[in-house]
């Protein structure tokens, strides 16, 4: 704890304003990334059986790694909202992205190799 001097209060206020500005920039960048994803046809090749069941489940981390590797778009996997938590079958899925008050979504297609 430090004394609540005028200088200490001003320093705290500057830190708070800096954090709010940084958060606003992060939301703008996240919104741009999600908008870019909406314009792309994102197909992820996966191994699946004849019934369309995946041999290995797809998690948020897998999607984030694919987006970075193939499209150079970085989104924290903690921000993804995946139906049922993981993807288990081939098909089209809507992936939600949420951080604070920001909400967005994009579609991916799991395609059997």
Backbone as a chain_set.jsonl record, in Angstrom:
{"seq": "XXXXXXXXXXXXXXXXXXXXXXXXXXXXXXXXXXXXXXXXXXXXXXXXXXXXXXXXXXXXXXXXXXXXXXXXXXXXXXXXXXXXXXXXXXXXXXXXXXXXXXXXXXXXXXXXX", "coords": {"N": [[0.843, -1.168, 0.0], [0.422, 2.234, -0.706], [0.738, 5.708, 0.165], [-2.066, 7.837, -0.503], [-1.289, 10.056, -2.242], [-1.36, 13.038, -4.257], [0.218, 12.679, -6.55], [0.465, 9.846, -6.629], [-2.204, 9.088, -7.028], [-2.673, 10.248, -9.545], [-0.855, 8.749, -11.082], [-1.985, 6.2, -10.838], [-4.428, 6.654, -12.151], [-3.474, 7.17, -14.753], [-2.425, 4.644, -15.389], [-4.778, 3.138, -15.39], [-6.201, 4.388, -17.505], [-4.442, 3.803, -19.599], [-4.634, 1.006, -19.666], [-7.336, 0.725, -20.383], [-7.295, 1.892, -22.939], [-5.588, 0.129, -24.241], [-7.138, -2.214, -24.159], [-9.268, -1.41, -25.788], [-7.98, -1.208, -28.266], [-7.268, -3.898, -28.599], [-9.825, -5.012, -28.896], [-10.602, -3.846, -31.317], [-8.714, -4.981, -33.07], [-9.375, -7.683, -32.743], [-11.989, -7.685, -33.747], [-11.457, -7.009, -36.434], [-9.981, -9.286, -37.191], [-11.946, -11.308, -36.942], [-13.807, -10.384, -38.822], [-12.242, -10.654, -41.137], [-12.037, -13.444, -41.155], [-14.659, -14.119, -41.716], [-14.86, -13.571, -44.396], [-13.383, -15.508, -45.587], [-13.175, -18.859, -46.892], [-13.04, -21.271, -44.809], [-11.631, -24.274, -44.581], [-10.943, -27.173, -42.918], [-8.925, -29.882, -43.181], [-9.547, -33.173, -42.086], [-9.103, -36.37, -40.479], [-11.39, -38.922, -40.881], [-13.992, -41.403, -40.369], [-16.158, -43.478, -42.475], [-18.728, -42.779, -41.696], [-18.489, -40.167, -40.969], [-17.481, -39.497, -38.52], [-14.928, -38.11, -36.55], [-11.51, -39.151, -36.194], [-9.945, -37.972, -34.315], [-10.724, -35.583, -31.913], [-11.534, -32.114, -32.463], [-10.282, -29.298, -30.961], [-10.46, -25.994, -29.431], [-7.845, -24.987, -29.378], [-6.693, -26.334, -31.531], [-8.04, -25.196, -33.688], [-7.209, -22.527, -33.447], [-4.442, -22.848, -33.909], [-4.507, -23.78, -36.585], [-5.638, -21.539, -37.894], [-3.614, -19.649, -37.496], [-1.428, -20.864, -38.777], [-2.306, -21.342, -41.453], [-3.66, -18.993, -42.287], [-2.542, -16.821, -41.069], [-3.737, -15.514, -38.896], [-4.199, -14.528, -35.686], [-5.812, -15.581, -32.879], [-6.755, -15.807, -29.559], [-7.268, -18.978, -28.219], [-8.875, -19.239, -25.967], [-10.923, -17.504, -26.276], [-12.734, -18.592, -27.989], [-15.925, -20.036, -28.666], [-17.212, -23.079, -28.795], [-19.56, -25.296, -30.202], [-20.79, -27.792, -28.08], [-18.283, -27.963, -26.935], [-16.155, -29.424, -28.166], [-15.307, -30.477, -31.525], [-16.659, -33.183, -33.269], [-17.469, -34.408, -35.593], [-17.482, -34.436, -39.223], [-18.384, -31.519, -41.106], [-20.167, -28.34, -41.188], [-19.507, -25.656, -39.034], [-20.347, -23.088, -36.708], [-18.301, -20.889, -35.138], [-18.069, -19.197, -32.203], [-16.822, -16.059, -31.009], [-15.796, -14.393, -28.21], [-15.125, -11.686, -26.093], [-15.151, -9.939, -23.241], [-17.436, -7.423, -23.791], [-17.493, -7.76, -26.483], [-18.722, -9.566, -29.258], [-18.653, -12.022, -31.74], [-18.594, -14.097, -34.721], [-17.624, -16.861, -36.814], [-17.471, -19.132, -39.613], [-16.479, -22.543, -40.009], [-15.425, -25.361, -41.946], [-15.268, -28.757, -41.574], [-13.553, -31.114, -43.323], [-13.412, -34.359, -44.606], [-10.426, -36.145, -45.156]], "CA": [[0.0, 0.0, 0.0], [1.146, 3.503, -0.744], [-0.136, 6.828, 0.541], [-2.886, 8.369, -1.594], [-0.871, 11.409, -2.581], [-1.849, 13.497, -5.56], [1.049, 12.038, -7.568], [0.114, 8.426, -6.682], [-3.535, 8.99, -7.625], [-2.512, 10.534, -10.976], [-0.18, 7.604, -11.688], [-2.988, 5.137, -10.925], [-5.378, 7.03, -13.204], [-2.799, 6.967, -16.044], [-2.363, 3.194, -15.625], [-6.135, 2.698, -15.74], [-6.501, 4.886, -18.849], [-3.615, 3.025, -20.522], [-5.22, -0.324, -19.772], [-8.581, 0.848, -21.155], [-6.922, 2.143, -24.334], [-5.049, -1.126, -24.774], [-8.274, -3.111, -24.337], [-10.007, -0.934, -26.96], [-7.205, -1.601, -29.446], [-7.41, -5.344, -28.728], [-11.16, -5.292, -29.43], [-10.592, -3.457, -32.733], [-7.951, -6.002, -33.786], [-10.159, -8.907, -32.718], [-13.094, -7.493, -34.683], [-10.901, -7.099, -37.79], [-9.641, -10.69, -37.437], [-13.191, -12.058, -37.14], [-14.348, -9.967, -40.118], [-11.423, -11.309, -42.153], [-12.408, -14.857, -41.18], [-15.982, -14.242, -42.344], [-14.711, -13.481, -45.853], [-12.628, -16.668, -46.049], [-13.779, -20.189, -46.831], [-12.096, -21.993, -43.958], [-11.822, -25.716, -44.603], [-9.902, -27.88, -42.186], [-8.927, -31.31, -43.519], [-9.475, -34.029, -40.903], [-9.261, -37.808, -40.718], [-12.706, -39.356, -40.398], [-14.465, -42.669, -40.929], [-17.197, -43.352, -43.509], [-19.926, -42.159, -41.116], [-18.212, -38.759, -40.71], [-16.937, -39.292, -37.178], [-13.503, -37.822, -36.569], [-10.638, -40.022, -35.426], [-9.423, -37.153, -33.224], [-11.573, -34.41, -31.701], [-10.956, -30.808, -32.751], [-10.444, -28.375, -29.839], [-10.225, -24.576, -29.724], [-6.42, -24.815, -29.642], [-6.442, -26.83, -32.886], [-8.556, -24.186, -34.617], [-6.307, -21.371, -33.356], [-3.191, -23.191, -34.597], [-4.788, -23.826, -38.014], [-5.814, -20.168, -38.38], [-2.311, -18.993, -37.516], [-0.573, -21.523, -39.768], [-2.817, -21.231, -42.822], [-4.192, -17.678, -42.641], [-1.8, -15.796, -40.324], [-4.677, -14.796, -38.037], [-3.988, -14.978, -34.309], [-6.892, -15.36, -31.918], [-6.561, -16.619, -28.366], [-8.283, -20.036, -28.204], [-9.765, -19.073, -24.811], [-12.042, -16.649, -26.672], [-13.637, -19.357, -28.85], [-17.071, -20.753, -28.12], [-17.444, -24.177, -29.723], [-20.713, -26.117, -29.82], [-20.465, -29.025, -27.353], [-16.921, -27.916, -26.423], [-15.226, -29.965, -29.16], [-15.942, -30.899, -32.771], [-16.485, -34.629, -33.356], [-17.92, -34.919, -36.896], [-17.277, -33.531, -40.353], [-19.531, -30.645, -41.311], [-19.986, -26.9, -41.05], [-19.729, -25.21, -37.668], [-20.193, -21.676, -36.403], [-17.454, -20.723, -33.97], [-18.267, -17.894, -31.575], [-15.671, -15.396, -30.409], [-16.306, -13.441, -27.227], [-14.208, -11.123, -25.108], [-15.841, -8.821, -22.615], [-18.71, -7.133, -24.451], [-17.39, -8.058, -27.909], [-19.247, -10.854, -29.721], [-18.548, -12.232, -33.179], [-18.577, -15.508, -35.074], [-17.214, -17.215, -38.166], [-17.783, -20.533, -39.933], [-15.437, -23.432, -40.509], [-15.927, -26.618, -42.489], [-14.376, -29.902, -41.401], [-13.648, -31.926, -44.531], [-12.677, -35.613, -44.481], [-9.324, -36.291, -46.107]], "C": [[0.898, 1.244, 0.0], [0.191, 4.614, -0.345], [-0.856, 7.394, -0.685], [-2.534, 9.832, -1.852], [-1.414, 11.77, -3.947], [-1.082, 12.812, -6.686], [0.686, 10.554, -7.733], [-1.247, 8.223, -7.341], [-3.458, 9.247, -9.126], [-1.854, 9.367, -11.698], [-1.15, 6.436, -11.85], [-3.982, 5.413, -12.044], [-4.766, 6.843, -14.592], [-2.711, 5.485, -16.387], [-3.729, 2.665, -16.056], [-6.485, 3.141, -17.151], [-5.701, 4.117, -19.899], [-4.172, 1.63, -20.744], [-6.511, -0.293, -20.586], [-8.291, 1.08, -22.629], [-6.388, 0.874, -24.977], [-6.169, -2.118, -25.046], [-9.094, -2.709, -25.565], [-9.286, -1.326, -28.247], [-7.314, -3.104, -29.669], [-8.768, -5.715, -29.312], [-11.231, -4.937, -30.918], [-9.862, -4.512, -33.552], [-8.705, -7.328, -33.836], [-11.316, -8.818, -33.704], [-12.609, -7.597, -36.117], [-10.569, -8.544, -38.136], [-10.893, -11.509, -37.718], [-13.836, -11.669, -38.471], [-13.563, -10.589, -41.266], [-11.785, -12.781, -42.281], [-13.754, -15.069, -41.867], [-15.886, -14.211, -43.866], [-13.988, -14.69, -46.432], [-13.475, -17.929, -46.006], [-12.784, -21.06, -46.071], [-12.467, -23.461, -43.937], [-10.64, -26.365, -43.908], [-9.982, -29.353, -42.562], [-8.719, -32.149, -42.253], [-9.593, -35.489, -41.321], [-10.564, -38.241, -40.079], [-13.065, -40.688, -41.019], [-15.582, -42.414, -41.94], [-18.464, -42.68, -42.991], [-19.713, -40.677, -40.798], [-17.711, -38.458, -39.312], [-15.432, -39.096, -37.267], [-12.734, -38.846, -35.749], [-10.075, -39.29, -34.214], [-10.285, -35.896, -33.114], [-10.8, -33.129, -32.026], [-11.311, -29.872, -31.593], [-10.186, -26.943, -30.302], [-8.764, -24.325, -30.073], [-6.065, -25.258, -31.054], [-6.898, -25.806, -33.929], [-7.635, -22.968, -34.626], [-5.001, -21.645, -34.079], [-3.388, -23.221, -36.108], [-4.914, -22.42, -38.588], [-4.478, -19.443, -38.471], [-1.441, -19.558, -38.638], [-1.025, -21.226, -41.195], [-3.206, -19.814, -43.231], [-3.504, -16.518, -41.929], [-2.73, -14.902, -39.502], [-4.55, -15.379, -36.638], [-5.164, -14.57, -33.44], [-6.649, -16.318, -30.758], [-7.648, -17.701, -28.324], [-9.243, -19.946, -27.021], [-11.0, -18.256, -25.173], [-13.069, -17.387, -27.524], [-14.76, -20.001, -28.053], [-17.449, -21.81, -29.148], [-18.657, -24.971, -29.26], [-20.243, -27.429, -29.191], [-19.018, -29.057, -26.863], [-15.849, -28.403, -27.377], [-16.012, -30.354, -30.403], [-15.619, -32.372, -32.994], [-16.853, -35.214, -34.714], [-17.564, -33.931, -37.996], [-18.537, -32.696, -40.519], [-19.158, -29.193, -41.146], [-20.361, -26.488, -39.632], [-19.565, -23.7, -37.579], [-19.435, -21.576, -35.089], [-17.661, -19.309, -33.438], [-16.959, -17.37, -31.003], [-16.225, -14.34, -29.466], [-15.187, -12.994, -26.299], [-14.877, -9.892, -24.53], [-17.197, -8.622, -23.266], [-18.682, -7.454, -25.941], [-17.931, -9.454, -28.193], [-19.115, -10.909, -31.231], [-18.568, -13.726, -33.456], [-18.088, -15.655, -36.518], [-17.503, -18.701, -38.369], [-16.53, -21.261, -40.388], [-16.107, -24.698, -41.04], [-14.866, -27.675, -42.246], [-14.614, -30.853, -42.563], [-12.816, -33.188, -44.334], [-11.606, -35.692, -45.559], [-9.53, -37.536, -46.942]], "O": [[1.963, 1.28, 0.616], [-1.023, 4.481, -0.498], [-0.295, 7.418, -1.78], [-3.369, 10.724, -1.701], [-1.871, 10.908, -4.698], [-1.684, 12.406, -7.679], [0.608, 10.062, -8.858], [-1.424, 7.291, -8.126], [-4.104, 8.545, -9.904], [-2.253, 9.028, -12.812], [-1.141, 5.757, -12.877], [-4.339, 4.508, -12.799], [-5.455, 6.405, -15.513], [-2.9, 5.103, -17.542], [-3.827, 1.847, -16.97], [-7.017, 2.346, -17.926], [-6.222, 3.81, -20.971], [-4.185, 1.128, -21.868], [-6.754, -1.19, -21.393], [-8.974, 0.519, -23.486], [-6.701, 0.578, -26.13], [-6.149, -2.798, -26.072], [-9.565, -3.575, -26.302], [-9.927, -1.734, -29.216], [-7.44, -3.547, -30.811], [-8.861, -6.63, -30.131], [-11.857, -5.658, -31.694], [-10.337, -4.901, -34.619], [-8.679, -8.02, -34.854], [-11.592, -9.779, -34.422], [-13.279, -8.212, -36.946], [-10.843, -8.99, -39.25], [-10.9, -12.323, -38.641], [-14.357, -12.533, -39.177], [-14.152, -11.007, -42.262], [-11.836, -13.312, -43.39], [-13.963, -16.088, -42.525], [-16.743, -14.769, -44.551], [-13.981, -14.877, -47.649], [-14.381, -18.051, -45.182], [-11.799, -21.528, -46.641], [-13.48, -23.851, -43.357], [-9.485, -26.134, -44.266], [-10.99, -30.007, -42.295], [-7.827, -31.869, -41.452], [-10.12, -35.799, -42.389], [-10.821, -37.974, -38.905], [-12.525, -41.069, -42.057], [-15.912, -41.263, -42.227], [-19.199, -42.072, -43.768], [-20.657, -39.996, -40.398], [-17.534, -37.295, -38.951], [-14.743, -39.83, -37.976], [-13.23, -39.35, -34.741], [-9.763, -39.914, -33.199], [-10.541, -35.225, -34.114], [-9.579, -33.07, -31.883], [-12.485, -29.675, -31.281], [-9.748, -26.714, -31.429], [-8.471, -23.533, -30.969], [-5.23, -24.633, -31.708], [-6.217, -25.583, -34.93], [-7.317, -22.438, -35.69], [-4.496, -20.776, -34.789], [-2.529, -22.739, -36.847], [-4.361, -22.134, -39.65], [-4.239, -18.701, -39.425], [-0.792, -18.804, -39.364], [-0.203, -20.895, -42.05], [-3.093, -19.464, -44.405], [-3.846, -15.359, -42.161], [-2.533, -13.689, -39.423], [-4.767, -16.572, -36.429], [-5.471, -13.388, -33.285], [-6.371, -17.499, -30.963], [-8.833, -17.374, -28.386], [-10.326, -20.528, -27.071], [-12.007, -18.303, -24.467], [-14.16, -16.869, -27.759], [-14.57, -20.447, -26.921], [-17.939, -21.491, -30.231], [-18.782, -25.289, -28.077], [-19.37, -28.098, -29.744], [-18.566, -30.108, -26.408], [-14.747, -27.855, -27.399], [-17.228, -30.537, -30.349], [-14.459, -32.775, -32.922], [-16.585, -36.387, -34.971], [-17.368, -32.743, -37.74], [-19.625, -33.113, -40.122], [-17.987, -28.851, -40.985], [-21.388, -26.907, -39.097], [-18.748, -23.109, -38.286], [-19.864, -22.106, -34.063], [-17.446, -18.334, -34.159], [-16.101, -18.14, -30.57], [-17.025, -13.494, -29.868], [-14.411, -13.804, -25.79], [-15.137, -8.921, -25.24], [-18.017, -9.54, -23.295], [-19.722, -7.427, -26.599], [-17.64, -10.405, -27.468], [-19.434, -9.941, -31.921], [-18.56, -14.531, -32.525], [-18.132, -14.719, -37.316], [-17.749, -19.432, -37.41], [-15.655, -20.7, -41.046], [-17.213, -25.052, -40.631], [-13.714, -27.522, -42.652], [-15.727, -31.338, -42.766], [-11.652, -33.11, -43.942], [-11.842, -35.354, -46.719], [-8.709, -37.842, -47.807]]}, "num_chains": 1, "name": "protein.A"}
